[in-house]
């Protein structure tokens, strides 16, 4: 077997729709798809296909985690800002107050 070179993997160069079809078929018919690939393409090509599917899954998982973390952090910050206690109440009876008070 040849060592794995990511740049020479032709399955990573497929466009979105082609790779979506390939990975969907590979995952839907998982045990049989590996066996069919082994019989038709051989060990080296099957290894490239499986590594491309695993790499795509890792990238997708990383993006989902990043989006969920961003949403959760945004919600937490907004909730903290929403429930933040108001500033100290200013005393309008102080001698040097800068507030404008209206008396009737």
Jmol script that loads the backbone (N, CA, C; Angstrom):
load data "model"
ATOM      1  N   UNK A   1       0.836  -1.186   0.000  1.00  0.00           N
ATOM      2  CA  UNK A   1       0.000   0.000   0.000  1.00  0.00           C
ATOM      3  C   UNK A   1       0.880   1.249   0.000  1.00  0.00           C
ATOM      4  N   UNK A   2       0.398   2.246  -0.674  1.00  0.00           N
ATOM      5  CA  UNK A   2       1.117   3.511  -0.797  1.00  0.00           C
ATOM      6  C   UNK A   2       0.718   4.415   0.366  1.00  0.00           C
ATOM      7  N   UNK A   3       1.653   5.234   0.864  1.00  0.00           N
ATOM      8  CA  UNK A   3       1.322   6.152   1.951  1.00  0.00           C
ATOM      9  C   UNK A   3       0.319   7.198   1.454  1.00  0.00           C
ATOM     10  N   UNK A   4      -0.462   7.706   2.386  1.00  0.00           N
ATOM     11  CA  UNK A   4      -1.560   8.620   2.038  1.00  0.00           C
ATOM     12  C   UNK A   4      -1.032  10.015   1.767  1.00  0.00           C
ATOM     13  N   UNK A   5      -1.363  10.528   0.591  1.00  0.00           N
ATOM     14  CA  UNK A   5      -1.039  11.904   0.222  1.00  0.00           C
ATOM     15  C   UNK A   5      -2.352  12.624  -0.036  1.00  0.00           C
ATOM     16  N   UNK A   6      -2.705  13.533   0.847  1.00  0.00           N
ATOM     17  CA  UNK A   6      -4.000  14.212   0.786  1.00  0.00           C
ATOM     18  C   UNK A   6      -4.186  14.983  -0.517  1.00  0.00           C
ATOM     19  N   UNK A   7      -3.137  15.594  -1.030  1.00  0.00           N
ATOM     20  CA  UNK A   7      -3.246  16.422  -2.232  1.00  0.00           C
ATOM     21  C   UNK A   7      -3.504  15.603  -3.487  1.00  0.00           C
ATOM     22  N   UNK A   8      -3.122  14.338  -3.470  1.00  0.00           N
ATOM     23  CA  UNK A   8      -3.327  13.519  -4.660  1.00  0.00           C
ATOM     24  C   UNK A   8      -4.599  12.683  -4.589  1.00  0.00           C
ATOM     25  N   UNK A   9      -5.412  12.880  -3.567  1.00  0.00           N
ATOM     26  CA  UNK A   9      -6.666  12.141  -3.445  1.00  0.00           C
ATOM     27  C   UNK A   9      -7.688  12.707  -4.420  1.00  0.00           C
ATOM     28  N   UNK A  10      -8.059  11.971  -5.463  1.00  0.00           N
ATOM     29  CA  UNK A  10      -8.987  12.513  -6.458  1.00  0.00           C
ATOM     30  C   UNK A  10     -10.405  12.683  -5.925  1.00  0.00           C
ATOM     31  N   UNK A  11     -10.743  11.981  -4.852  1.00  0.00           N
ATOM     32  CA  UNK A  11     -12.104  12.072  -4.311  1.00  0.00           C
ATOM     33  C   UNK A  11     -12.314  13.347  -3.504  1.00  0.00           C
ATOM     34  N   UNK A  12     -11.239  13.982  -3.085  1.00  0.00           N
ATOM     35  CA  UNK A  12     -11.363  15.276  -2.414  1.00  0.00           C
ATOM     36  C   UNK A  12     -11.529  16.412  -3.419  1.00  0.00           C
ATOM     37  N   UNK A  13     -11.291  16.124  -4.693  1.00  0.00           N
ATOM     38  CA  UNK A  13     -11.414  17.143  -5.737  1.00  0.00           C
ATOM     39  C   UNK A  13     -12.777  17.121  -6.417  1.00  0.00           C
ATOM     40  N   UNK A  14     -13.665  16.231  -5.994  1.00  0.00           N
ATOM     41  CA  UNK A  14     -15.012  16.174  -6.570  1.00  0.00           C
ATOM     42  C   UNK A  14     -15.787  17.417  -6.170  1.00  0.00           C
ATOM     43  N   UNK A  15     -16.743  17.805  -7.027  1.00  0.00           N
ATOM     44  CA  UNK A  15     -17.575  18.941  -6.646  1.00  0.00           C
ATOM     45  C   UNK A  15     -18.573  18.505  -5.571  1.00  0.00           C
ATOM     46  N   UNK A  16     -19.323  19.449  -5.062  1.00  0.00           N
ATOM     47  CA  UNK A  16     -20.200  19.200  -3.908  1.00  0.00           C
ATOM     48  C   UNK A  16     -21.205  18.090  -4.174  1.00  0.00           C
ATOM     49  N   UNK A  17     -21.904  18.158  -5.294  1.00  0.00           N
ATOM     50  CA  UNK A  17     -22.980  17.216  -5.581  1.00  0.00           C
ATOM     51  C   UNK A  17     -22.448  15.813  -5.847  1.00  0.00           C
ATOM     52  N   UNK A  18     -21.330  15.711  -6.552  1.00  0.00           N
ATOM     53  CA  UNK A  18     -20.738  14.393  -6.798  1.00  0.00           C
ATOM     54  C   UNK A  18     -20.294  13.746  -5.492  1.00  0.00           C
ATOM     55  N   UNK A  19     -19.648  14.525  -4.642  1.00  0.00           N
ATOM     56  CA  UNK A  19     -19.182  13.962  -3.383  1.00  0.00           C
ATOM     57  C   UNK A  19     -20.345  13.672  -2.445  1.00  0.00           C
ATOM     58  N   UNK A  20     -21.400  14.471  -2.508  1.00  0.00           N
ATOM     59  CA  UNK A  20     -22.592  14.190  -1.701  1.00  0.00           C
ATOM     60  C   UNK A  20     -23.194  12.853  -2.100  1.00  0.00           C
ATOM     61  N   UNK A  21     -23.287  12.605  -3.408  1.00  0.00           N
ATOM     62  CA  UNK A  21     -23.824  11.326  -3.879  1.00  0.00           C
ATOM     63  C   UNK A  21     -22.923  10.167  -3.452  1.00  0.00           C
ATOM     64  N   UNK A  22     -21.615  10.324  -3.611  1.00  0.00           N
ATOM     65  CA  UNK A  22     -20.674   9.272  -3.237  1.00  0.00           C
ATOM     66  C   UNK A  22     -20.741   8.964  -1.745  1.00  0.00           C
ATOM     67  N   UNK A  23     -20.694   9.998  -0.912  1.00  0.00           N
ATOM     68  CA  UNK A  23     -20.699   9.760   0.534  1.00  0.00           C
ATOM     69  C   UNK A  23     -22.039   9.224   1.015  1.00  0.00           C
ATOM     70  N   UNK A  24     -23.137   9.660   0.386  1.00  0.00           N
ATOM     71  CA  UNK A  24     -24.451   9.142   0.770  1.00  0.00           C
ATOM     72  C   UNK A  24     -24.558   7.659   0.461  1.00  0.00           C
ATOM     73  N   UNK A  25     -24.132   7.262  -0.728  1.00  0.00           N
ATOM     74  CA  UNK A  25     -24.170   5.842  -1.090  1.00  0.00           C
ATOM     75  C   UNK A  25     -23.250   5.036  -0.178  1.00  0.00           C
ATOM     76  N   UNK A  26     -22.080   5.573   0.117  1.00  0.00           N
ATOM     77  CA  UNK A  26     -21.141   4.865   0.988  1.00  0.00           C
ATOM     78  C   UNK A  26     -21.714   4.673   2.395  1.00  0.00           C
ATOM     79  N   UNK A  27     -22.397   5.681   2.901  1.00  0.00           N
ATOM     80  CA  UNK A  27     -22.929   5.574   4.259  1.00  0.00           C
ATOM     81  C   UNK A  27     -24.235   4.777   4.328  1.00  0.00           C
ATOM     82  N   UNK A  28     -25.069   4.878   3.292  1.00  0.00           N
ATOM     83  CA  UNK A  28     -26.324   4.124   3.306  1.00  0.00           C
ATOM     84  C   UNK A  28     -26.088   2.625   3.205  1.00  0.00           C
ATOM     85  N   UNK A  29     -25.171   2.241   2.364  1.00  0.00           N
ATOM     86  CA  UNK A  29     -24.894   0.819   2.157  1.00  0.00           C
ATOM     87  C   UNK A  29     -23.532   0.465   2.747  1.00  0.00           C
ATOM     88  N   UNK A  30     -23.286   0.896   3.983  1.00  0.00           N
ATOM     89  CA  UNK A  30     -21.940   0.894   4.546  1.00  0.00           C
ATOM     90  C   UNK A  30     -21.172  -0.416   4.427  1.00  0.00           C
ATOM     91  N   UNK A  31     -21.578  -1.492   5.012  1.00  0.00           N
ATOM     92  CA  UNK A  31     -20.658  -2.634   4.923  1.00  0.00           C
ATOM     93  C   UNK A  31     -20.502  -3.149   3.490  1.00  0.00           C
ATOM     94  N   UNK A  32     -21.612  -3.133   2.740  1.00  0.00           N
ATOM     95  CA  UNK A  32     -21.560  -3.669   1.381  1.00  0.00           C
ATOM     96  C   UNK A  32     -20.819  -2.730   0.434  1.00  0.00           C
ATOM     97  N   UNK A  33     -20.930  -1.429   0.660  1.00  0.00           N
ATOM     98  CA  UNK A  33     -20.245  -0.486  -0.227  1.00  0.00           C
ATOM     99  C   UNK A  33     -18.720  -0.621  -0.110  1.00  0.00           C
ATOM    100  N   UNK A  34     -18.238  -0.886   1.092  1.00  0.00           N
ATOM    101  CA  UNK A  34     -16.800  -1.093   1.269  1.00  0.00           C
ATOM    102  C   UNK A  34     -16.362  -2.369   0.551  1.00  0.00           C
ATOM    103  N   UNK A  35     -17.151  -3.416   0.697  1.00  0.00           N
ATOM    104  CA  UNK A  35     -16.805  -4.672   0.023  1.00  0.00           C
ATOM    105  C   UNK A  35     -16.834  -4.536  -1.491  1.00  0.00           C
ATOM    106  N   UNK A  36     -17.845  -3.839  -2.017  1.00  0.00           N
ATOM    107  CA  UNK A  36     -17.932  -3.632  -3.463  1.00  0.00           C
ATOM    108  C   UNK A  36     -16.760  -2.785  -3.950  1.00  0.00           C
ATOM    109  N   UNK A  37     -16.410  -1.753  -3.198  1.00  0.00           N
ATOM    110  CA  UNK A  37     -15.253  -0.932  -3.575  1.00  0.00           C
ATOM    111  C   UNK A  37     -13.966  -1.748  -3.547  1.00  0.00           C
ATOM    112  N   UNK A  38     -13.826  -2.610  -2.550  1.00  0.00           N
ATOM    113  CA  UNK A  38     -12.640  -3.457  -2.493  1.00  0.00           C
ATOM    114  C   UNK A  38     -12.552  -4.378  -3.700  1.00  0.00           C
ATOM    115  N   UNK A  39     -13.688  -4.952  -4.093  1.00  0.00           N
ATOM    116  CA  UNK A  39     -13.688  -5.865  -5.235  1.00  0.00           C
ATOM    117  C   UNK A  39     -13.482  -5.136  -6.561  1.00  0.00           C
ATOM    118  N   UNK A  40     -14.098  -3.966  -6.713  1.00  0.00           N
ATOM    119  CA  UNK A  40     -14.047  -3.265  -8.001  1.00  0.00           C
ATOM    120  C   UNK A  40     -12.798  -2.396  -8.121  1.00  0.00           C
ATOM    121  N   UNK A  41     -12.520  -1.572  -7.102  1.00  0.00           N
ATOM    122  CA  UNK A  41     -11.440  -0.592  -7.189  1.00  0.00           C
ATOM    123  C   UNK A  41     -10.127  -1.059  -6.595  1.00  0.00           C
ATOM    124  N   UNK A  42     -10.163  -1.984  -5.675  1.00  0.00           N
ATOM    125  CA  UNK A  42      -8.937  -2.426  -5.026  1.00  0.00           C
ATOM    126  C   UNK A  42      -8.735  -1.712  -3.697  1.00  0.00           C
ATOM    127  N   UNK A  43      -7.700  -2.103  -3.004  1.00  0.00           N
ATOM    128  CA  UNK A  43      -7.455  -1.605  -1.651  1.00  0.00           C
ATOM    129  C   UNK A  43      -7.075  -0.125  -1.649  1.00  0.00           C
ATOM    130  N   UNK A  44      -6.222   0.277  -2.574  1.00  0.00           N
ATOM    131  CA  UNK A  44      -5.731   1.662  -2.565  1.00  0.00           C
ATOM    132  C   UNK A  44      -6.844   2.669  -2.855  1.00  0.00           C
ATOM    133  N   UNK A  45      -7.671   2.401  -3.860  1.00  0.00           N
ATOM    134  CA  UNK A  45      -8.768   3.323  -4.187  1.00  0.00           C
ATOM    135  C   UNK A  45      -9.822   3.336  -3.082  1.00  0.00           C
ATOM    136  N   UNK A  46     -10.099   2.176  -2.488  1.00  0.00           N
ATOM    137  CA  UNK A  46     -11.064   2.115  -1.388  1.00  0.00           C
ATOM    138  C   UNK A  46     -10.554   2.917  -0.200  1.00  0.00           C
ATOM    139  N   UNK A  47      -9.266   2.831   0.046  1.00  0.00           N
ATOM    140  CA  UNK A  47      -8.667   3.603   1.134  1.00  0.00           C
ATOM    141  C   UNK A  47      -8.833   5.098   0.877  1.00  0.00           C
ATOM    142  N   UNK A  48      -8.624   5.541  -0.355  1.00  0.00           N
ATOM    143  CA  UNK A  48      -8.786   6.957  -0.691  1.00  0.00           C
ATOM    144  C   UNK A  48     -10.240   7.411  -0.518  1.00  0.00           C
ATOM    145  N   UNK A  49     -11.174   6.562  -0.933  1.00  0.00           N
ATOM    146  CA  UNK A  49     -12.597   6.902  -0.791  1.00  0.00           C
ATOM    147  C   UNK A  49     -12.966   7.028   0.691  1.00  0.00           C
ATOM    148  N   UNK A  50     -12.562   6.054   1.488  1.00  0.00           N
ATOM    149  CA  UNK A  50     -12.906   6.066   2.919  1.00  0.00           C
ATOM    150  C   UNK A  50     -12.257   7.260   3.608  1.00  0.00           C
ATOM    151  N   UNK A  51     -11.020   7.562   3.283  1.00  0.00           N
ATOM    152  CA  UNK A  51     -10.357   8.713   3.898  1.00  0.00           C
ATOM    153  C   UNK A  51     -11.018  10.026   3.491  1.00  0.00           C
ATOM    154  N   UNK A  52     -11.482  10.121   2.254  1.00  0.00           N
ATOM    155  CA  UNK A  52     -12.181  11.331   1.820  1.00  0.00           C
ATOM    156  C   UNK A  52     -13.507  11.485   2.561  1.00  0.00           C
ATOM    157  N   UNK A  53     -14.230  10.380   2.747  1.00  0.00           N
ATOM    158  CA  UNK A  53     -15.508  10.442   3.469  1.00  0.00           C
ATOM    159  C   UNK A  53     -15.266  10.805   4.936  1.00  0.00           C
ATOM    160  N   UNK A  54     -14.242  10.234   5.556  1.00  0.00           N
ATOM    161  CA  UNK A  54     -13.938  10.543   6.955  1.00  0.00           C
ATOM    162  C   UNK A  54     -13.510  12.002   7.100  1.00  0.00           C
ATOM    163  N   UNK A  55     -12.696  12.493   6.167  1.00  0.00           N
ATOM    164  CA  UNK A  55     -12.260  13.883   6.237  1.00  0.00           C
ATOM    165  C   UNK A  55     -13.439  14.838   6.055  1.00  0.00           C
ATOM    166  N   UNK A  56     -14.345  14.508   5.139  1.00  0.00           N
ATOM    167  CA  UNK A  56     -15.527  15.342   4.940  1.00  0.00           C
ATOM    168  C   UNK A  56     -16.408  15.332   6.178  1.00  0.00           C
ATOM    169  N   UNK A  57     -16.557  14.173   6.818  1.00  0.00           N
ATOM    170  CA  UNK A  57     -17.340  14.087   8.046  1.00  0.00           C
ATOM    171  C   UNK A  57     -16.713  14.934   9.149  1.00  0.00           C
ATOM    172  N   UNK A  58     -15.379  14.893   9.262  1.00  0.00           N
ATOM    173  CA  UNK A  58     -14.698  15.683  10.292  1.00  0.00           C
ATOM    174  C   UNK A  58     -14.878  17.177  10.049  1.00  0.00           C
ATOM    175  N   UNK A  59     -14.778  17.603   8.792  1.00  0.00           N
ATOM    176  CA  UNK A  59     -14.984  19.020   8.469  1.00  0.00           C
ATOM    177  C   UNK A  59     -16.413  19.444   8.777  1.00  0.00           C
ATOM    178  N   UNK A  60     -17.378  18.602   8.417  1.00  0.00           N
ATOM    179  CA  UNK A  60     -18.785  18.919   8.677  1.00  0.00           C
ATOM    180  C   UNK A  60     -19.049  18.996  10.177  1.00  0.00           C
ATOM    181  N   UNK A  61     -18.528  18.045  10.926  1.00  0.00           N
ATOM    182  CA  UNK A  61     -18.707  18.054  12.379  1.00  0.00           C
ATOM    183  C   UNK A  61     -18.082  19.293  13.005  1.00  0.00           C
ATOM    184  N   UNK A  62     -16.911  19.671  12.543  1.00  0.00           N
ATOM    185  CA  UNK A  62     -16.246  20.867  13.055  1.00  0.00           C
ATOM    186  C   UNK A  62     -17.069  22.119  12.768  1.00  0.00           C
ATOM    187  N   UNK A  63     -17.633  22.221  11.583  1.00  0.00           N
ATOM    188  CA  UNK A  63     -18.453  23.383  11.238  1.00  0.00           C
ATOM    189  C   UNK A  63     -19.733  23.420  12.071  1.00  0.00           C
ATOM    190  N   UNK A  64     -20.359  22.275  12.286  1.00  0.00           N
ATOM    191  CA  UNK A  64     -21.580  22.232  13.099  1.00  0.00           C
ATOM    192  C   UNK A  64     -21.264  22.653  14.531  1.00  0.00           C
ATOM    193  N   UNK A  65     -20.163  22.165  15.083  1.00  0.00           N
ATOM    194  CA  UNK A  65     -19.770  22.546  16.446  1.00  0.00           C
ATOM    195  C   UNK A  65     -19.492  24.044  16.519  1.00  0.00           C
ATOM    196  N   UNK A  66     -18.825  24.588  15.501  1.00  0.00           N
ATOM    197  CA  UNK A  66     -18.528  26.022  15.497  1.00  0.00           C
ATOM    198  C   UNK A  66     -19.798  26.859  15.427  1.00  0.00           C
ATOM    199  N   UNK A  67     -20.746  26.460  14.590  1.00  0.00           N
ATOM    200  CA  UNK A  67     -22.000  27.216  14.463  1.00  0.00           C
ATOM    201  C   UNK A  67     -22.811  27.120  15.750  1.00  0.00           C
ATOM    202  N   UNK A  68     -22.908  25.926  16.324  1.00  0.00           N
ATOM    203  CA  UNK A  68     -23.666  25.758  17.569  1.00  0.00           C
ATOM    204  C   UNK A  68     -23.007  26.536  18.701  1.00  0.00           C
ATOM    205  N   UNK A  69     -21.695  26.508  18.793  1.00  0.00           N
ATOM    206  CA  UNK A  69     -20.997  27.258  19.837  1.00  0.00           C
ATOM    207  C   UNK A  69     -21.216  28.758  19.671  1.00  0.00           C
ATOM    208  N   UNK A  70     -21.196  29.238  18.443  1.00  0.00           N
ATOM    209  CA  UNK A  70     -21.446  30.658  18.201  1.00  0.00           C
ATOM    210  C   UNK A  70     -22.858  31.046  18.618  1.00  0.00           C
ATOM    211  N   UNK A  71     -23.819  30.217  18.285  1.00  0.00           N
ATOM    212  CA  UNK A  71     -25.212  30.507  18.663  1.00  0.00           C
ATOM    213  C   UNK A  71     -25.373  30.478  20.181  1.00  0.00           C
ATOM    214  N   UNK A  72     -24.795  29.486  20.839  1.00  0.00           N
ATOM    215  CA  UNK A  72     -24.917  29.380  22.299  1.00  0.00           C
ATOM    216  C   UNK A  72     -24.246  30.565  22.986  1.00  0.00           C
ATOM    217  N   UNK A  73     -23.057  30.935  22.538  1.00  0.00           N
ATOM    218  CA  UNK A  73     -22.362  32.078  23.144  1.00  0.00           C
ATOM    219  C   UNK A  73     -23.155  33.364  22.927  1.00  0.00           C
ATOM    220  N   UNK A  74     -23.720  33.536  21.741  1.00  0.00           N
ATOM    221  CA  UNK A  74     -24.536  34.721  21.470  1.00  0.00           C
ATOM    222  C   UNK A  74     -25.763  34.766  22.374  1.00  0.00           C
ATOM    223  N   UNK A  75     -26.421  33.637  22.557  1.00  0.00           N
ATOM    224  CA  UNK A  75     -27.598  33.593  23.437  1.00  0.00           C
ATOM    225  C   UNK A  75     -27.206  33.897  24.878  1.00  0.00           C
ATOM    226  N   UNK A  76     -26.091  33.351  25.338  1.00  0.00           N
ATOM    227  CA  UNK A  76     -25.654  33.605  26.715  1.00  0.00           C
ATOM    228  C   UNK A  76     -25.328  35.085  26.913  1.00  0.00           C
ATOM    229  N   UNK A  77     -24.626  35.681  25.958  1.00  0.00           N
ATOM    230  CA  UNK A  77     -24.287  37.103  26.076  1.00  0.00           C
ATOM    231  C   UNK A  77     -25.555  37.958  26.073  1.00  0.00           C
ATOM    232  N   UNK A  78     -26.498  37.641  25.196  1.00  0.00           N
ATOM    233  CA  UNK A  78     -27.747  38.410  25.154  1.00  0.00           C
ATOM    234  C   UNK A  78     -28.550  38.252  26.439  1.00  0.00           C
ATOM    235  N   UNK A  79     -28.575  37.048  27.005  1.00  0.00           N
ATOM    236  CA  UNK A  79     -29.291  36.844  28.268  1.00  0.00           C
ATOM    237  C   UNK A  79     -28.621  37.597  29.414  1.00  0.00           C
ATOM    238  N   UNK A  80     -27.301  37.596  29.440  1.00  0.00           N
ATOM    239  CA  UNK A  80     -26.598  38.338  30.484  1.00  0.00           C
ATOM    240  C   UNK A  80     -26.882  39.834  30.344  1.00  0.00           C
ATOM    241  N   UNK A  81     -26.874  40.333  29.110  1.00  0.00           N
ATOM    242  CA  UNK A  81     -27.180  41.753  28.907  1.00  0.00           C
ATOM    243  C   UNK A  81     -28.632  42.055  29.265  1.00  0.00           C
ATOM    244  N   UNK A  82     -29.536  41.136  29.000  1.00  0.00           N
ATOM    245  CA  UNK A  82     -30.959  41.349  29.278  1.00  0.00           C
ATOM    246  C   UNK A  82     -31.224  41.390  30.776  1.00  0.00           C
ATOM    247  N   UNK A  83     -30.622  40.461  31.520  1.00  0.00           N
ATOM    248  CA  UNK A  83     -30.878  40.370  32.950  1.00  0.00           C
ATOM    249  C   UNK A  83     -29.865  41.136  33.789  1.00  0.00           C
ATOM    250  N   UNK A  84     -29.058  41.952  33.170  1.00  0.00           N
ATOM    251  CA  UNK A  84     -28.063  42.735  33.894  1.00  0.00           C
ATOM    252  C   UNK A  84     -28.778  43.681  34.849  1.00  0.00           C
ATOM    253  N   UNK A  85     -28.261  43.777  36.054  1.00  0.00           N
ATOM    254  CA  UNK A  85     -28.897  44.661  37.027  1.00  0.00           C
ATOM    255  C   UNK A  85     -28.661  46.110  36.611  1.00  0.00           C
ATOM    256  N   UNK A  86     -29.637  46.972  36.857  1.00  0.00           N
ATOM    257  CA  UNK A  86     -29.465  48.371  36.459  1.00  0.00           C
ATOM    258  C   UNK A  86     -28.385  49.039  37.298  1.00  0.00           C
ATOM    259  N   UNK A  87     -27.880  50.141  36.797  1.00  0.00           N
ATOM    260  CA  UNK A  87     -26.847  50.883  37.532  1.00  0.00           C
ATOM    261  C   UNK A  87     -27.421  51.390  38.845  1.00  0.00           C
ATOM    262  N   UNK A  88     -26.526  51.783  39.727  1.00  0.00           N
ATOM    263  CA  UNK A  88     -26.971  52.285  41.027  1.00  0.00           C
ATOM    264  C   UNK A  88     -27.918  53.461  40.840  1.00  0.00           C
ATOM    265  N   UNK A  89     -28.920  53.513  41.695  1.00  0.00           N
ATOM    266  CA  UNK A  89     -29.899  54.602  41.633  1.00  0.00           C
ATOM    267  C   UNK A  89     -29.236  55.877  42.136  1.00  0.00           C
ATOM    268  N   UNK A  90     -29.379  56.922  41.377  1.00  0.00           N
ATOM    269  CA  UNK A  90     -28.756  58.191  41.783  1.00  0.00           C
ATOM    270  C   UNK A  90     -29.661  58.902  42.776  1.00  0.00           C
ATOM    271  N   UNK A  91     -29.052  59.579  43.709  1.00  0.00           N
ATOM    272  CA  UNK A  91     -29.779  60.310  44.741  1.00  0.00           C
ATOM    273  C   UNK A  91     -30.084  61.709  44.213  1.00  0.00           C
ATOM    274  N   UNK A  92     -31.347  62.003  44.006  1.00  0.00           N
ATOM    275  CA  UNK A  92     -31.735  63.321  43.479  1.00  0.00           C
ATOM    276  C   UNK A  92     -31.733  64.382  44.564  1.00  0.00           C
ATOM    277  N   UNK A  93     -31.579  64.017  45.823  1.00  0.00           N
ATOM    278  CA  UNK A  93     -31.574  64.991  46.907  1.00  0.00           C
ATOM    279  C   UNK A  93     -30.163  65.454  47.257  1.00  0.00           C
ATOM    280  N   UNK A  94     -29.192  64.986  46.531  1.00  0.00           N
ATOM    281  CA  UNK A  94     -27.826  65.392  46.864  1.00  0.00           C
ATOM    282  C   UNK A  94     -27.610  66.856  46.493  1.00  0.00           C
ATOM    283  N   UNK A  95     -26.672  67.461  47.172  1.00  0.00           N
ATOM    284  CA  UNK A  95     -26.418  68.887  46.992  1.00  0.00           C
ATOM    285  C   UNK A  95     -25.816  69.202  45.637  1.00  0.00           C
ATOM    286  N   UNK A  96     -24.981  68.324  45.115  1.00  0.00           N
ATOM    287  CA  UNK A  96     -24.284  68.595  43.857  1.00  0.00           C
ATOM    288  C   UNK A  96     -24.762  67.681  42.729  1.00  0.00           C
ATOM    289  N   UNK A  97     -26.009  67.360  42.721  1.00  0.00           N
ATOM    290  CA  UNK A  97     -26.545  66.482  41.681  1.00  0.00           C
ATOM    291  C   UNK A  97     -26.584  67.173  40.322  1.00  0.00           C
ATOM    292  N   UNK A  98     -26.313  66.458  39.298  1.00  0.00           N
ATOM    293  CA  UNK A  98     -26.313  67.035  37.962  1.00  0.00           C
ATOM    294  C   UNK A  98     -27.627  66.739  37.241  1.00  0.00           C
ATOM    295  N   UNK A  99     -28.539  66.039  37.909  1.00  0.00           N
ATOM    296  CA  UNK A  99     -29.812  65.709  37.261  1.00  0.00           C
ATOM    297  C   UNK A  99     -30.742  66.925  37.309  1.00  0.00           C
ATOM    298  N   UNK A 100     -31.608  66.977  36.355  1.00  0.00           N
ATOM    299  CA  UNK A 100     -32.622  68.048  36.326  1.00  0.00           C
ATOM    300  C   UNK A 100     -33.870  67.497  37.006  1.00  0.00           C
ATOM    301  N   UNK A 101     -34.322  68.180  38.004  1.00  0.00           N
ATOM    302  CA  UNK A 101     -35.523  67.764  38.700  1.00  0.00           C
ATOM    303  C   UNK A 101     -36.585  68.833  38.503  1.00  0.00           C
ATOM    304  N   UNK A 102     -37.800  68.348  38.362  1.00  0.00           N
ATOM    305  CA  UNK A 102     -38.907  69.290  38.171  1.00  0.00           C
ATOM    306  C   UNK A 102     -39.763  69.274  39.431  1.00  0.00           C
ATOM    307  N   UNK A 103     -40.054  70.469  39.947  1.00  0.00           N
ATOM    308  CA  UNK A 103     -40.880  70.601  41.145  1.00  0.00           C
ATOM    309  C   UNK A 103     -42.181  71.261  40.732  1.00  0.00           C
ATOM    310  N   UNK A 104     -43.247  70.835  41.351  1.00  0.00           N
ATOM    311  CA  UNK A 104     -44.551  71.439  41.053  1.00  0.00           C
ATOM    312  C   UNK A 104     -44.845  72.558  41.994  1.00  0.00           C
TER     313      UNK A 104
END
end "model"
wireframe off; spacefill off
backbone 0.3
color backbone group
